[in-house]
Amino acid sequence: MVTVRQLGLTTATALVVANMIGSGVFTTSGFLLGDLGSPGRVLAAWAVGGVIALLGALCYSALAREIPESGGEYLFLARTLHPAAGYLAGWVSLLVGFSAPLAAVAMAFGEYTKAWLPGWHPKATGTVLLVLFATVHAVHVQRGAWVQNAAVIVKLVLIGVFLGFGFSRLQPPVEAAAGEFSIGAFAVSLVWVSFSYFGWNAAVYVGGEIRDPERTMPRAMLWGTLLVTALYLALNAVFVYSAPRVALAGKLDVGRIAAEALGGRAWADGVTFIVALALITSVSAMVMAGPRVYARMAADGYLPRWLVPASGPPRNAIAFQLALALAMLWSAAFESLLTYIGFTLNLCTAATVVGLVRLRRKTGGRLRVTGWPWVPVLFLAFVAWMTVFTVARRPLESAVGLGTLAIGWLAWRWSRVAGGQTGGQAGPG
């Protein structure tokens, strides 16, 4: 597979930012406010979520320096644990990491913009969005990257304008005393917040196309995560302090409610535009990153060879992902997938960090890991904490997540038998 390294630090960082800033930050805090009972606790949850993402970015940065190629968790786990673990990560990326979120984001885009597009079915609008960006990224890597960078810059500028206006008008309402703090509710809130932070690892999916990847990928993940964490805290400060708690708690469109409380209908429409742009760039980022995983798995013999590009963008893989996302969008079954996205993706990131620990021990400490050993230990502890509460409170979705992994394992065994393979990339042991 011929790969040209065309992407620089700006594009890699923009990819991280675009993957992270989707609809979550504009829709989650109303539910958090209802569960946690005070704006301060909501902001604390977003801050802790940012710390977890930063810990993960530091761990992945070490792996990116050691394995500066495209493929993400699939490649990392295949190299550090076992080819089967890498295959399962690719399987999860295919179904849960990219295709289902693409369908969900497309549906959200259609719902958010239906007032502006009378007569259009929201799913039809979402379909146009998916097809458009699949086409853009299939035509040319650099042209797709340019569109991606431009959209991210516009989004950040608009968010900055909204924050400037919001803080200038903010007069926190007098609130009643918050109820008793619940550690269980706070842990569950981190599961919701983690949905908004997923994407901090986006640069590793296109590592094979990034210039000077040993330096560029770690910097892109760290700078992108820090920037998004700061923006999330600022945005949510405006959201949760803009109106009385009773007006925000349990509401999906918390961003629009906050904007209307601060500046009326015009500003509410402006926030809707920002949300739509966030969804657009999120789609663009996932269309850019996901197919590289499938192409890499195909190159290693785990998916059909027609997914491997001879040169240029992985067009067949982009079309394959588009077909999966459209099927989920129009079947409405994708909504059930979203309830276990956090569970399965947390398991994949935790397994990747376990692989990092194993690789460092195997190399006798040669691999440089920032904050060793506390950074990977803290990350794994946070993920374990969230996973335990997910299993306790959402046993059905957890069981479906484990079932997905079991089916992936069977698919891997079948691929070995069908291809007469011994496992592709060998693990370190």
N, C-alpha and C positions, 0 to 999 in steps of 0.2 A: 504494500500500500504506500504510494508515493505521497509524502506530506511536505508542504511548504510552510515554513514558519513566517506568517505574515502579521500576526497580531502582537501589539505592544502593550505596555502597562496601562495606558488609558482604556483600551478596549477590554482588557482583562478585568480591570477594576469596574468598568461600566457594566460588564456582564454580571459581576457579583452583586452590584447595587440593584440592577434590574431584576435579578432573580429574587432578591430579598424583599424589595418594596413592591408588594402586590396589593391585593385587596385587604389582607389581614389587618394591617395597621389602621385602616379606616372602618373596620367593622367589629373588632374584637373588644374594645375597651368598655362598651356598653354592657356586655355580658360579664366582664371582669368586675365592673363597678357593682353590678347586682350581686355577685358572689362574695366579693371581698368587703364591700360596705364603705369604702372611703377612697377618695382620689389618691391619697398618699400611698395606700397599699397597691393600687393599680400601677402607679409609677414605679414602685419597688419591684413589682413583678416584671415590668418591662426592663428595668435595670438588671435584674438577675438573669433574665433571658439573654440580654446582651453579653453578660459575663460568660454564660455557657457557650454562646456562639463564638466568642473570642477565644475561649479555651480550645474549642474544636478547631478553629482556624489555625491556632499555634501548632496543634498536633498535625493537621494536614499539611502545614507549611513544611514541616520536617520531612514528611513523606514526599512532598512535591520536589524538594531539593534532591532527594535520593532517586526518585522515579519520575523524571520530568517528561512524561508522555501523556497522550490523551487516554481517557478511559475511566477516570474517577475511581469510585470504590471498587468497581469490577477489577481494574488493573491492580490497585493496591492490595486487595485481599487475595487475588490470585498469586501475587508475588510474595506476600508476607505470611499467609496462613495456608491456603490450599486452593487449587483451581476450582473446587466445588464451591468454596466460600465466595470466590470472585464471580462465579456463575450466578449464585443466588443474589448477589448484589446487583448484577446486571438485570436479572429477572425482576427484582423489586423496582429498579430504575425504569424498566420498560413499562410496567403496569402502574406502579404507585408513585414513582418519583417524577414522571413526566407526562404520560398519557392521561391519567386521571386528573391531575392538576390542570393540564391544558384544557380539558373538557370543562372543568369547573370554572376556570377563569373566563373561558369563552362564554359560558352561560351567564356569569356575573356581568360581563361586558354588555351582553344583550339586555339584561335586566336593567342595568344602570342607564343605558342610553335609549330605552324604549320610548321615553317621553319626547326625545328628540327625533325619533324615527317612527312616526305614526304609520301603522299599517304593516310594519315589519315584525315578524315573529322573532323573539329574542334568540331562539336557536339558529334562525337563519342569519341573523347579524353575527352571532358567534362563529358560524360556519365561514362566512366571508372573511372574518378576521384570521382564522386559522389558515385558510387557503392562501390569503394574501401574504402572510409572513413565511409560510412554507415556500412559496414561490420566490420571495425576495432572497431568502437564505440559500435556496437551491441554485440561483442564477450565478452568484459570485460571492466568495468569502468576504473580500474587502468591502464590496458594496453593501452586503448585509451588515457588516460591522459598522460602516459609516451610519447607516440608518439607526442601528442600535445606539451608538454613541450620541447621535443628535437627539434622539428621543429621551435618553436618560438626562442629558443636559437640560432640555426644556422642562422635564419633570422636576428636576431639582430646583431650577429657577422658580417655577410656579409654587412649589412647596415653600421656598424661602420667602416669596411674596406673601403667601398666606400666613406664615409664621410672624412676619413683621407686622402685618395688619392685626393678627390675633393678639399678640402680646401688647400692642398699643391700645387695644380696646378691652383687654381682660380685666375684669373686676370680680374676683372669686366670690360666689354667693356664700352667705352664711349657712353652714350645714349643721344638722343635728349630729350628735356624737355617734361615732361608728360603733357597731356592735363588737362583740368579743372576737378576737383574732383566731382564725382556724388554720392550723398548719396544713390540714388536709385540703382545704379549699385553696390555699396558696399553692400547694403542689399541683393540683389540677389546673390552676390558672397558668402555670408554667407550661403545661402541655398545650393549652390554647396559644400561648405566646410563642411557643417554639414553631408553630406553623408559619408565623410571620417572619421568623429568623432563618428558616430553611432557605438555602441558597448561598450561605457564606462560603461554601465549598465549590461554587460554580466554576471557578477558573481551572480546576483540575480536570474537568471534562474536555477541555480543548488544549491541554498542555502540549500536545504534539504540534500545535499550530502557533504557539507563543514564542516570540523571540527571547533568547536568554532565559529559558524557563526556570532555571535554578534560582534566579534572583527575582524574576517578574512575578511568578505565581504566588510565592509567599507574600510579597509586598501587596499584590492585588487583593488577596484574601484579607490581610490585616487592615489595610486602609479602607477597603470596602465595608468590612464589618464595623470598624470604628465610626465611619461616617454614618452608616445606617442606624447604629445604636443611638448616636447623638440626635439624629433626625426623629427617631421613634420617641425618644424621651421628650423632645420639644413639642412634637405634634400632639402627643397624648396629654401633655401638660395643658395645652390649649383646649383640647377636647373635654377633659374631665373637669376643668375649672370654668368652663364657659357658661354653664347653665346649672340649675339645681340638680342634685343627684336623681331625684324622682323623674326628671325629664329625660335622663340619659340611660338609667339602669335598665338593662335587658333589651336595649334598642340596637338593631343591626346598623342603621345608617347614622351612627354617632357623629361622624364627620360632618354630614349635612346638617344635622340638628345643631351642632356647635356653631357652624358657619352662619346659619340662619339667626341664631341667638345673638351673634356678634355683629352681623352686617346685613341681615335681611335676605330676601329671595335671590338677589343678584349674587351674593357671596355663596349661597347654598348651591346655585348652579355652577359657580366657579369651582367649588370643591368637587362637585360631580364630574367636572371636566378633568380635574387632577386625578381622581380615582380611575376614570376611563383611560387616561394616559398611562397610569401605573399598570393597569391591566394589559394594555397594549405592549408595553416594554417587557412585562413579565412573559407574555406569549412569545415575543421575539427572542428573549433569552433562552427559554426552554426549547424552542425550535432550533436554536443555534447549538445548544449543549447536548441535548438528549441523543440525537442521531449519531454523534461521535462514539457514544458508548456502544450502540448496536453495531456500528461499523467495526469497532475494535473486537467485539465478541465474534463477529462473523470472520474477521481475519484470523482469529485463533481457533476457528472451526466449530464454534458453539451455536452459530446461527447460519442461515443459508449464505453461500458465497456471493450471491447477487447483491447483498448489502454492502460489500466492500467496494469503495470507489477506486477506479483506475487512477484518477487524479482529480484535484479540485474538491468541492464540497461533497459530502456523502448524500447524493441526491436520492438514491433509492431508499436509504435509511430515513431520510426526511419524509418521503412519501409514505413509508411504512408507519412511521409515528403519526402522521396526519390521519391515516386511515383508522388507526386505533382510537385516536382522540375523537374523531367524528363519530365513530360507532358508539363511544361512551356518551358523547354529547346528546345524540338523538335517541338513545335507548333509555335515558334517565336512570340507568343502573349505576352510573358513576357516582351518584350522591352517596350510596352506601360505601363506596371505596374511600370517600373522604374521611369517614369516621375512624378509619384505622391507618391513615397515612402517617400520622405522628408515631404510632406504635412501631410500624415496620421500618420507617426511616431512622428512628432512634436506635433500633437494633442494628441496622447497617452501619451507622456512624460509630456506635460503640464497638462493633466487631473490627472496624478499621483501626480504631485507636488501640485495641488489643493487638492487632497486627503490628502497629508501630512499636509497641512495647516489646514484642517478640523479636522484631527486626533489630532493635537497638541492643538487646541482650545477645543476639547472635553475632553482631558485629563487634562485640566487646566494648561498647560505648563509643565507637567511632562516629556513629550517627549523632549529629547535634540536634537536640530537642530543647527548645527554649523552656526554662522552668522545670526541667526534669528533676525528680519524678512527679512533682506535685501537679503540674498542669494536666497530664493524662489521667492521674488518679482522681483529681477533682472532677474532670469531665465525665469519667466513667461513673463516679458516685452520683452526680446529678442525673445522668441518664437512667441509672438503676432506680433512683428515687422516683422519677417520673413514670418509669415503666411499671413499677409496683403499684402505683396508684391507678394507672390505666387498667391494669389487670383486675384490680379490686373493684373499680367503679364501672368498667366497660368490659366485662368478661366475654361477651359475644364477639365484639369487634376484635379483641385480642386473640380469640380463638380463630377468627377468620384470617388475621394476620399470620398466625403460626401455620394455618392451613395453606396460605399462599406460599410460604417458605417450603412446606413439605412438597407441594406440587412442583416448585422450582427444583427441588432436589431430585425428584423423579425425572423431570425433564433433562437434568444434567446427566443422570445415569443413562437415559435413553440416547442422548447425544453421543456419549462415549461408545455405546454398543453399536449405534447406527454408523458412526464414523470410524470405528475400530481404533479409537484414540486411547491414549493413556492419561490424558488430562491437560494437554496444552502446556501453559506456563507452569513450571514447577514452583512449589512453595519453597521456603527457605530451609526446611528440615527434610 
